[in-house]
Amino acid sequence: MFDKNAERETTEGVQVFTALMETVQRNLNKLLDTIKEKQRKTEKQAEGFIKELEQEISELEKSSTEVKQLSGSRDHLHLLQNFTSLNAAPYTKNWTEVRVHPPSYKGTVVRAVSQLEVTISEQMKRLYKVEVKRVQQYEVDVTLDPDTANPYLILSNDGKQVKYGDAKKILPDTPGRFTKYSIVLSKQSFSSGRFYYEVQVKGKIEWNLGVARGSIDRKGEIALCPQKGLWTICLRNENEFKAGVGPGVRLSLKSGPKKVGVFVDYEEGLVSFYDVDAAALIYSFTGCSFTEKLYPYFCPFPNSGGKNSAPLIISPIFIQHFGSAVNKHTNNMQRESS
């Protein structure tokens, strides 16, 4: 089963990248055709000027020959009769003002690259839609563990929601309970394979989500970084998104997600976060080295005077049939780029 899945994903990956490369090649060919056409028009213009100049030279040479012939004639009557026609010099263009400007390709290249960027961006959106559907296949049932919850946190009876309360509850200070920060872990832990879950963050201005290793400090300071056993992203001050890497990596998102998908591949050392509704990748931790059990991690943050009172909600996942989604996607890419 594992070999079949690996083979299928490899095939799908090759199909997607092949389609992307074909798109780039087609756009490059269009750019080269445009450049050649501009060059052809410039060459045609130059050839036209050359022919026109050659015609003028021919007319001048003809007039010069006629003048020489008449100047040697002793027939003065004939000379006077033809003087008027010889006195009118052939029309010549003012060639000092004629320029053949070499074509500029800068604007052409910029437009082509911009168009390619738009095309690839649209195709990447479709690719991520396929990717989200793929990882949703690894959905797991996640419920919150009240024995790890900070005393200020309020959990729903079904263990699917958590929010910050106004009063600190009197709870036993067990080794597994977080006491300094408003954190709660899941009951479920994972030490192999792949798993995925989704969390609604709608209505919140601050939150922190991800996975934590089992040995994370429950009582003292916590650094939001993989070195301390945390792989998370967070929202601060309503619109500041960061990935927990050392001092934090600022994330540039077009809009804030209402629902976040979290995917982990234990053996691959991968933790990815998705904006589910936009079908967009938010951030990925790669090359991680997992040696302990991993627990889904939730931090709703204090209420901020009611501005952040909405709960974090572990949401059910509607999985559409994955089937030939990648084939359909790559076919669309090929049609659009042709």
VOPAGU-2260 file (C-alpha; in pm, 1 decimal, decimal comma):
REM VOPAGU-2260
SITE   aa  ch    i         X         Y         Z
SITE  MET   A    0       0,0       0,0       0,0
SITE  PHE   A    1     284,3     236,7      92,2
SITE  ASP   A    2     467,4     165,5    -234,0
SITE  LYS   A    3     149,8     228,2    -436,0
SITE  ASN   A    4      86,6     560,2    -261,8
SITE  ALA   A    5     448,0     666,2    -310,3
SITE  GLU   A    6     435,6     569,3    -677,2
SITE  ARG   A    7     106,9     753,3    -727,5
SITE  GLU   A    8     234,5    1071,0    -560,1
SITE  THR   A    9     557,2    1056,5    -761,2
SITE  THR   A   10     359,1    1020,5   -1083,6
SITE  GLU   A   11     128,4    1306,8    -989,0
SITE  GLY   A   12     423,6    1527,0    -895,5
SITE  VAL   A   13     595,5    1457,7   -1227,8
SITE  GLN   A   14     271,9    1537,3   -1415,4
SITE  VAL   A   15     233,2    1871,5   -1239,8
SITE  PHE   A   16     593,3    1981,6   -1288,2
SITE  THR   A   17     592,9    1864,1   -1649,3
SITE  ALA   A   18     282,1    2072,2   -1715,4
SITE  LEU   A   19     441,2    2375,1   -1546,7
SITE  MET   A   20     759,1    2338,3   -1753,3
SITE  GLU   A   21     552,4    2307,5   -2071,4
SITE  THR   A   22     370,5    2626,9   -1975,7
SITE  VAL   A   23     699,6    2809,9   -1928,8
SITE  GLN   A   24     830,4    2675,1   -2261,6
SITE  ARG   A   25     515,8    2782,5   -2448,1
SITE  ASN   A   26     538,2    3131,7   -2302,1
SITE  LEU   A   27     907,2    3146,0   -2394,5
SITE  ASN   A   28     824,4    3043,6   -2751,9
SITE  LYS   A   29     559,8    3317,2   -2770,3
SITE  LEU   A   30     813,6    3570,7   -2646,3
SITE  LEU   A   31    1070,8    3460,0   -2904,6
SITE  ASP   A   32     807,5    3479,0   -3180,4
SITE  THR   A   33     718,9    3833,5   -3072,3
SITE  ILE   A   34    1085,0    3936,8   -3073,5
SITE  LYS   A   35    1137,5    3783,4   -3418,5
SITE  GLU   A   36     829,5    3964,9   -3553,1
SITE  LYS   A   37     952,4    4300,3   -3420,2
SITE  GLN   A   38    1294,2    4231,9   -3570,6
SITE  ARG   A   39    1134,5    4135,8   -3904,3
SITE  LYS   A   40     933,6    4461,0   -3914,0
SITE  THR   A   41    1245,7    4664,9   -3838,2
SITE  GLU   A   42    1442,6    4486,3   -4109,6
SITE  LYS   A   43    1156,4    4540,5   -4357,1
SITE  GLN   A   44    1152,0    4911,3   -4273,6
SITE  ALA   A   45    1529,7    4933,9   -4324,2
SITE  GLU   A   46    1505,2    4748,0   -4655,6
SITE  GLY   A   47    1235,6    4992,9   -4768,8
SITE  PHE   A   48    1460,1    5289,5   -4688,9
SITE  ILE   A   49    1750,2    5127,2   -4875,4
SITE  LYS   A   50    1537,6    5070,6   -5186,6
SITE  GLU   A   51    1408,6    5427,4   -5171,2
SITE  LEU   A   52    1762,6    5563,1   -5136,4
SITE  GLU   A   53    1887,6    5346,7   -5422,0
SITE  GLN   A   54    1604,4    5480,2   -5639,9
SITE  GLU   A   55    1701,9    5840,3   -5561,3
SITE  ILE   A   56    2068,1    5766,8   -5637,4
SITE  SER   A   57    1964,9    5612,3   -5968,2
SITE  GLU   A   58    1759,9    5921,9   -6056,7
SITE  LEU   A   59    2049,6    6152,2   -5966,4
SITE  GLU   A   60    2294,8    5947,5   -6169,7
SITE  LYS   A   61    2054,9    5960,6   -6465,5
SITE  SER   A   62    2028,3    6339,3   -6436,3
SITE  SER   A   63    2405,5    6369,4   -6406,3
SITE  THR   A   64    2454,7    6169,3   -6725,4
SITE  GLU   A   65    2205,1    6386,8   -6914,7
SITE  VAL   A   66    2378,5    6703,6   -6795,4
SITE  LYS   A   67    2715,8    6575,5   -6911,3
SITE  GLN   A   68    2573,5    6486,0   -7251,0
SITE  LEU   A   69    2411,2    6827,3   -7299,0
SITE  SER   A   70    2714,0    7015,9   -7176,1
SITE  GLY   A   71    2918,9    6862,8   -7454,3
SITE  SER   A   72    2663,6    6944,8   -7722,3
SITE  ARG   A   73    2731,3    7222,3   -7973,9
SITE  ASP   A   74    2362,3    7246,1   -8056,0
SITE  HIS   A   75    2278,8    7554,3   -7848,5
SITE  LEU   A   76    1910,9    7546,6   -7948,4
SITE  HIS   A   77    1879,8    7190,6   -7818,5
SITE  LEU   A   78    2055,2    7293,9   -7495,1
SITE  LEU   A   79    1812,8    7580,8   -7437,2
SITE  GLN   A   80    1512,3    7359,5   -7507,7
SITE  ASN   A   81    1620,4    7104,6   -7242,4
SITE  PHE   A   82    1754,3    7351,5   -6985,6
SITE  THR   A   83    1424,2    7380,8   -6799,0
SITE  SER   A   84    1392,1    7007,3   -6741,4
SITE  LEU   A   85    1755,2    6980,4   -6634,3
SITE  ASN   A   86    1724,1    7274,8   -6399,9
SITE  ALA   A   87    1457,7    7086,5   -6195,8
SITE  ALA   A   88    1657,5    6848,8   -5976,3
SITE  PRO   A   89    1495,6    6514,1   -5889,1
SITE  TYR   A   90    1312,7    6504,8   -5555,0
SITE  THR   A   91    1523,6    6371,0   -5270,7
SITE  LYS   A   92    1426,1    6297,3   -4912,9
SITE  ASN   A   93    1603,0    6468,8   -4625,2
SITE  TRP   A   94    1787,3    6158,5   -4511,2
SITE  THR   A   95    1948,9    6337,4   -4214,9
SITE  GLU   A   96    1616,7    6302,1   -4031,8
SITE  VAL   A   97    1562,8    5937,7   -4117,8
SITE  ARG   A   98    1639,6    5689,4   -3841,3
SITE  VAL   A   99    1604,7    5314,4   -3818,0
SITE  HIS   A  100    1567,5    5250,4   -3448,4
SITE  PRO   A  101    1666,5    4902,4   -3334,6
SITE  PRO   A  102    1369,0    4736,3   -3164,2
SITE  SER   A  103    1355,3    4752,9   -2785,8
SITE  TYR   A  104    1266,2    4424,0   -2624,4
SITE  LYS   A  105    1265,7    4541,2   -2263,3
SITE  GLY   A  106     895,2    4618,7   -2252,0
SITE  THR   A  107     816,8    4300,6   -2443,1
SITE  VAL   A  108    1013,3    4088,8   -2197,3
SITE  VAL   A  109     860,2    4261,7   -1893,7
SITE  ARG   A  110     507,7    4206,1   -2028,0
SITE  ALA   A  111     585,3    3843,6   -2111,0
SITE  VAL   A  112     728,3    3777,3   -1765,0
SITE  SER   A  113     430,0    3949,8   -1600,6
SITE  GLN   A  114     188,4    3739,4   -1804,3
SITE  LEU   A  115     383,1    3424,8   -1718,2
SITE  GLU   A  116     369,1    3518,8   -1351,1
SITE  VAL   A  117      -9,4    3557,2   -1370,3
SITE  THR   A  118     -46,1    3225,8   -1555,1
SITE  ILE   A  119     173,4    3034,7   -1311,2
SITE  SER   A  120       0,2    3200,2   -1014,6
SITE  GLU   A  121    -338,6    3083,4   -1142,6
SITE  GLN   A  122    -205,9    2734,5   -1200,3
SITE  MET   A  123     -42,4    2724,0    -856,7
SITE  LYS   A  124    -380,2    2806,9    -702,9
SITE  ARG   A  125    -526,5    2504,3    -879,8
SITE  LEU   A  126    -229,9    2294,8    -775,3
SITE  TYR   A  127    -279,2    2388,0    -410,4
SITE  LYS   A  128    -647,9    2300,9    -435,8
SITE  VAL   A  129    -538,2    1955,4    -543,5
SITE  GLU   A  130    -276,7    1949,9    -266,1
SITE  VAL   A  131    -530,4    2043,0       2,4
SITE  LYS   A  132    -762,0    1765,3    -115,2
SITE  ARG   A  133    -469,6    1524,0    -104,3
SITE  VAL   A  134    -365,1    1602,8     253,6
SITE  GLN   A  135    -727,3    1602,7     370,8
SITE  GLN   A  136    -722,4    1227,9     309,4
SITE  TYR   A  137    -506,1    1197,7     620,6
SITE  GLU   A  138    -767,5    1352,6     849,3
SITE  VAL   A  139    -750,5    1238,0    1211,3
SITE  ASP   A  140    -997,5    1287,3    1492,9
SITE  VAL   A  141    -847,2    1542,0    1731,3
SITE  THR   A  142    -992,8    1629,7    2070,6
SITE  LEU   A  143    -852,9    1862,2    2334,0
SITE  ASP   A  144    -697,1    1721,0    2649,8
SITE  PRO   A  145    -835,5    1901,7    2957,7
SITE  ASP   A  146    -546,7    1768,2    3168,7
SITE  THR   A  147    -305,1    1986,4    2968,7
SITE  ALA   A  148    -521,6    2301,2    2952,2
SITE  ASN   A  149    -412,6    2621,8    3120,4
SITE  PRO   A  150    -652,6    2709,3    3407,3
SITE  TYR   A  151    -779,0    3015,7    3219,2
SITE  LEU   A  152    -894,5    2811,2    2923,1
SITE  ILE   A  153   -1253,4    2697,3    2870,3
SITE  LEU   A  154   -1302,1    2375,5    2671,8
SITE  SER   A  155   -1629,6    2262,6    2517,5
SITE  ASN   A  156   -1784,0    1937,2    2638,7
SITE  ASP   A  157   -1698,7    1760,7    2313,7
SITE  GLY   A  158   -1334,9    1873,0    2332,9
SITE  LYS   A  159   -1352,6    2050,4    1998,0
SITE  GLN   A  160   -1344,9    2415,8    2108,4
SITE  VAL   A  161   -1123,9    2626,3    2332,8
SITE  LYS   A  162   -1136,8    2989,4    2434,7
SITE  TYR   A  163    -983,3    3209,6    2700,1
SITE  GLY   A  164   -1196,5    3265,6    3009,4
SITE  ASP   A  165   -1226,7    3566,3    3238,3
SITE  ALA   A  166   -1141,5    3377,9    3555,4
SITE  LYS   A  167    -873,9    3129,7    3652,5
SITE  LYS   A  168   -1016,6    2792,3    3745,5
SITE  ILE   A  169    -885,9    2599,8    4043,7
SITE  LEU   A  170    -734,0    2287,2    3890,4
SITE  PRO   A  171    -471,4    2038,3    4004,6
SITE  ASP   A  172    -122,9    2151,6    3902,3
SITE  THR   A  173     -28,0    1826,5    3735,6
SITE  PRO   A  174     302,8    1786,6    3545,8
SITE  GLY   A  175     119,9    1786,6    3212,9
SITE  ARG   A  176     -72,1    2112,1    3264,5
SITE  PHE   A  177      41,3    2440,1    3110,6
SITE  THR   A  178      43,0    2708,2    3379,6
SITE  LYS   A  179     231,5    3005,0    3230,8
SITE  TYR   A  180      75,5    3026,0    2884,1
SITE  SER   A  181    -280,2    2973,6    2754,1
SITE  ILE   A  182    -201,6    2643,6    2581,7
SITE  VAL   A  183    -378,5    2312,4    2544,9
SITE  LEU   A  184    -267,4    1998,6    2361,7
SITE  SER   A  185    -471,7    1720,7    2206,1
SITE  LYS   A  186    -538,2    1386,4    2368,4
SITE  GLN   A  187    -403,8    1217,0    2057,5
SITE  SER   A  188     -33,0    1184,0    1984,6
SITE  PHE   A  189     145,3    1074,5    1667,7
SITE  SER   A  190     485,3     912,2    1625,7
SITE  SER   A  191     468,4     793,2    1265,1
SITE  GLY   A  192     285,0     836,3     937,0
SITE  ARG   A  193      82,1    1135,0     825,3
SITE  PHE   A  194    -199,8    1323,9     989,8
SITE  TYR   A  195    -411,8    1628,9     914,9
SITE  TYR   A  196    -669,0    1839,4    1097,5
SITE  GLU   A  197    -840,9    2175,8    1051,9
SITE  VAL   A  198    -901,6    2457,7    1298,0
SITE  GLN   A  199   -1144,1    2745,9    1256,5
SITE  VAL   A  200    -982,3    3076,0    1357,3
SITE  LYS   A  201   -1258,7    3305,1    1230,4
SITE  GLY   A  202   -1324,8    3612,3    1444,6
SITE  LYS   A  203    -993,0    3603,1    1628,7
SITE  ILE   A  204    -717,5    3865,3    1626,9
SITE  GLU   A  205    -453,5    3645,9    1794,7
SITE  TRP   A  206    -387,4    3272,1    1797,4
SITE  ASN   A  207    -113,4    3014,0    1774,2
SITE  LEU   A  208    -144,4    2670,7    1609,5
SITE  GLY   A  209      77,2    2378,5    1519,4
SITE  VAL   A  210     231,5    2070,3    1675,5
SITE  ALA   A  211     448,9    2020,9    1981,8
SITE  ARG   A  212     669,3    1738,7    2100,9
SITE  GLY   A  213     561,5    1566,8    2419,1
SITE  SER   A  214     853,6    1691,8    2628,4
SITE  ILE   A  215     773,4    2061,8    2578,4
SITE  ASP   A  216     805,1    2271,0    2894,5
SITE  ARG   A  217     464,4    2304,5    3059,4
SITE  LYS   A  218     554,6    2545,5    3341,4
SITE  GLY   A  219     814,4    2796,5    3223,0
SITE  GLU   A  220     910,4    3008,5    2927,5
SITE  ILE   A  221     845,8    2865,3    2582,0
SITE  ALA   A  222    1031,8    2968,3    2267,7
SITE  LEU   A  223     821,5    2927,2    1955,4
SITE  CYS   A  224    1079,7    2743,8    1746,6
SITE  PRO   A  225    1157,5    2387,3    1633,0
SITE  GLN   A  226    1468,5    2377,2    1853,1
SITE  LYS   A  227    1236,8    2392,0    2155,0
SITE  GLY   A  228     994,2    2137,3    2014,6
SITE  LEU   A  229     733,4    2363,8    1856,1
SITE  TRP   A  230     634,1    2390,5    1490,2
SITE  THR   A  231     372,6    2665,3    1476,7
SITE  ILE   A  232     235,4    2967,8    1297,9
SITE  CYS   A  233      64,6    3253,5    1476,5
SITE  LEU   A  234    -144,1    3565,7    1433,8
SITE  ARG   A  235     -64,8    3877,7    1634,6
SITE  ASN   A  236    -234,8    4217,4    1644,6
SITE  GLU   A  237    -506,1    4112,2    1399,4
SITE  ASN   A  238    -289,5    4110,9    1083,9
SITE  GLU   A  239      67,0    4009,5    1174,2
SITE  PHE   A  240     129,6    3650,7    1070,2
SITE  LYS   A  241     450,1    3474,4    1169,1
SITE  ALA   A  242     605,9    3130,5    1151,3
SITE  GLY   A  243     776,9    3014,5    1468,6
SITE  VAL   A  244    1136,4    2999,0    1346,8
SITE  GLY   A  245    1383,1    3157,6    1589,4
SITE  PRO   A  246    1287,3    3527,3    1608,8
SITE  GLY   A  247     994,4    3454,3    1378,4
SITE  VAL   A  248     946,5    3474,8    1004,3
SITE  ARG   A  249     692,8    3731,7     885,6
SITE  LEU   A  250     436,5    3580,9     650,7
SITE  SER   A  251     288,9    3791,0     371,5
SITE  LEU   A  252     -70,2    3677,3     327,1
SITE  LYS   A  253    -319,2    3846,0      94,9
SITE  SER   A  254    -591,1    3787,3     351,7
SITE  GLY   A  255    -621,0    3622,3     688,2
SITE  PRO   A  256    -737,7    3258,9     688,4
SITE  LYS   A  257   -1067,8    3170,6     851,5
SITE  LYS   A  258    -977,8    2804,0     871,2
SITE  VAL   A  259    -624,8    2661,9     899,4
SITE  GLY   A  260    -529,2    2310,7     792,1
SITE  VAL   A  261    -231,1    2145,2     961,8
SITE  PHE   A  262     -55,8    1854,8     789,2
SITE  VAL   A  263     233,3    1649,9     928,2
SITE  ASP   A  264     442,0    1384,2     757,6
SITE  TYR   A  265     643,6    1235,8    1043,7
SITE  GLU   A  266     893,9    1036,2     839,2
SITE  GLU   A  267     938,4    1314,7     583,3
SITE  GLY   A  268     998,2    1572,2     856,6
SITE  LEU   A  269     730,7    1803,2     718,4
SITE  VAL   A  270     479,2    2034,7     885,6
SITE  SER   A  271     259,0    2238,0     649,5
SITE  PHE   A  272     -11,3    2494,5     715,7
SITE  TYR   A  273    -288,6    2574,0     466,6
SITE  ASP   A  274    -553,9    2839,7     425,9
SITE  VAL   A  275    -833,5    2590,2     365,0
SITE  ASP   A  276   -1090,3    2823,3     206,7
SITE  ALA   A  277    -834,9    2986,4     -24,3
SITE  ALA   A  278    -667,5    2649,6     -93,5
SITE  ALA   A  279    -329,2    2816,7     -38,3
SITE  LEU   A  280     -12,0    2708,3     135,7
SITE  ILE   A  281      69,0    2940,2     425,8
SITE  TYR   A  282     402,8    2795,3     538,0
SITE  SER   A  283     598,2    2469,8     557,8
SITE  PHE   A  284     863,5    2350,1     799,8
SITE  THR   A  285    1084,0    2108,0     606,3
SITE  GLY   A  286    1373,7    1883,3     698,5
SITE  CYS   A  287    1246,4    1844,7    1054,4
SITE  SER   A  288    1385,6    1570,0    1275,1
SITE  PHE   A  289    1110,8    1418,8    1488,4
SITE  THR   A  290    1222,1    1185,3    1767,9
SITE  GLU   A  291     922,4    1206,4    2003,6
SITE  LYS   A  292     547,9    1188,8    1997,3
SITE  LEU   A  293     385,3    1494,8    1841,7
SITE  TYR   A  294      69,8    1657,4    1977,8
SITE  PRO   A  295    -158,0    1907,9    1801,8
SITE  TYR   A  296    -105,3    2240,1    1981,4
SITE  PHE   A  297    -359,1    2519,4    2042,1
SITE  CYS   A  298    -321,5    2864,2    2195,2
SITE  PRO   A  299    -628,2    3094,7    2171,9
SITE  PHE   A  300    -460,0    3388,0    2355,4
SITE  PRO   A  301    -634,1    3622,2    2602,1
SITE  ASN   A  302    -959,0    3793,7    2505,7
SITE  SER   A  303    -816,9    4146,2    2460,0
SITE  GLY   A  304   -1127,5    4313,6    2596,8
SITE  GLY   A  305   -1359,9    4091,0    2396,6
SITE  LYS   A  306   -1185,1    4143,8    2061,7
SITE  ASN   A  307   -1034,8    3794,3    2077,0
SITE  SER   A  308   -1312,7    3608,7    2255,7
SITE  ALA   A  309   -1399,8    3376,9    1964,9
SITE  PRO   A  310   -1296,7    3014,4    2023,7
SITE  LEU   A  311   -1055,3    2800,0    1828,2
SITE  ILE   A  312   -1269,6    2523,6    1679,5
SITE  ILE   A  313   -1145,3    2186,1    1557,7
SITE  SER   A  314   -1359,5    2149,6    1247,1
SITE  PRO   A  315   -1491,6    1843,1    1064,5
SITE  ILE   A  316   -1349,5    1797,8     716,7
SITE  PHE   A  317   -1548,8    1746,6     400,1
SITE  ILE   A  318   -1326,7    1546,4     165,1
SITE  GLN   A  319   -1413,4    1552,7    -203,4
SITE  HIS   A  320   -1316,6    1257,9    -419,1
SITE  PHE   A  321    -945,6    1300,4    -498,3
SITE  GLY   A  322    -932,9    1054,2    -787,2
SITE  SER   A  323    -806,7    1210,1   -1107,5
SITE  ALA   A  324    -784,1    1564,8    -970,9
SITE  VAL   A  325    -419,0    1599,2   -1064,8
SITE  ASN   A  326    -477,8    1473,5   -1419,2
SITE  LYS   A  327    -765,2    1718,8   -1456,2
SITE  HIS   A  328    -548,7    1998,0   -1319,2
SITE  THR   A  329    -254,6    1931,1   -1548,8
SITE  ASN   A  330    -485,3    1900,6   -1849,9
SITE  ASN   A  331    -632,3    2241,9   -1767,6
SITE  MET   A  332    -281,7    2383,7   -1740,4
SITE  GLN   A  333    -187,6    2246,7   -2079,9
SITE  ARG   A  334    -504,3    2381,3   -2243,6
SITE  GLU   A  335    -463,0    2729,9   -2097,5
SITE  SER   A  336     -97,6    2761,7   -2191,1
SITE  SER   A  337    -150,5    2650,7   -2551,8
